[in-house]
Amino acid sequence: MQVKIGEKIKELRKVTGRKQEDLATALGVTPQAISRWEANGGYPDMEMIPSIANYFHISIDELFGYNNDRNRIIQEYNDKAQWLINNNDDMTECIALMRRGLEEFPDRVDFKAKLACALHKQGWKNKGKEPNIFWEEAAKLYEKLLPHDQSCIIPLLSVYSCLGKYEKAEQKASEQPDLELCRQVLLGNLGSIGSINDEKRAEQYRGDAVLELIHAFQKSLDEAIVCNNELNNSREGLELLLLTRQLFDKIVGTECHGFHSDLCFIDMRCVKIANNIGDHKVAMDCFDSAFEQYIKFEQWKIKQFKRSEERNNKSINDENNDEHFTSSLLKSVNPTGHKVIVCEPSFLVKTATSFPEKEKKLITEDPKYACIFEQ
């Protein structure tokens, strides 16, 4: 049997959010057996193949890798759903799409996550209605997804707050690991204490930890400043953000690979604080910088979309991806493995409203910025 069925089992198990113990119990074997299969150190007996296929709700052909049509359909579902989430306010079509997708592929964790996201977004259109069925369903989905995807904690806490379940949100947040116990930091520490023989891989882990922490720091600092009336209306708050921006710029380097959005958000916050303290020149400079970062982010998104299409067409191999950060600190980090915050034109439009009428008129009438006001 030359087919790497163990790798396929591992892929299916992860995408459906199952543990090795879950599959072992269902098949009546030990978790060690599952581990050996996934490491290509052995193969399941042929009589187990139908049971494995049934467990993952797929055909035997699909289990052996003859599933190009299946992969294409799944990718089409994901691409269309993501486009609807990014470009529509009304999530009715996206919700229906993901429900159809889950009828066809009931164990897809990514479909469940996109359905939860669409329900969360649709809930805002029904704010004030009791009960808010969209937020209620989104909360239940995120709760089920959380054991398999820890990133669901962020939208889950948001939904709890939307529903007025503040104590539940606080309790759930309190149950999460400390910052020093997150995956990126722990792997970075392994690389630092010599527990990883491959120095390039250790360097990658350390870089991943730095990127994750600075990304989290930027978000936390922004929230701390905006919720502090003194900092939100003082040069001290502005200087804190400008220093953070310089640090971010130095660490990430000239090729940000999607982190342009982080810089854009810092710039937009600087615009608002500078306008609050009456320094409209600095505010104009920061708005122009935010716009430049937004344009770079859009260019990066287009490039990523093209790469995704090429990957689907088998014309490129991710292992040969030549994308890399330009800074020495992150030279071993793979840019494709990091999440970024999506930056929308409406954010810049809203930021422009913080200017006095004179400056606002200059912005709205400048052809350079026309693309954000035409959305």
CORSULLIN-V754319 format. One line per field, one symbol per residue. psi: psi as a letter, one per 30 degrees, with the letter a starting at -180 (. if undefined). A space follows every 10 residues. Layout:
psi: ???
This chain:
psi: jfkifeeeee eeeefgglle eeeeeefhll eeeeeeefgh glklkeffee eeeeeghlle eeeggiheee eeeeeeeeee eeeeeffkej geeeeeeeee efeeifgjee eeeeeeeeee efeffgkfkk ljfeeeeeee eeeefeffjf ffeefeeeee eefgieeeee eeefflllef gleeeeeeee ffggfkejee eeeeeeeeee eeeeeeeeee eeeeeffjee efhlfeeeee eeeeeeeeee eeafjfhfge eeeeeeeeee eeeeeeggif eeeeeeeeee eeeeeeeeee eeeeeeeeee eeggflkffg kgkllfkeeg fgkjffgkkl kkkkefeeee effflleeee eeeffkfege ffff.
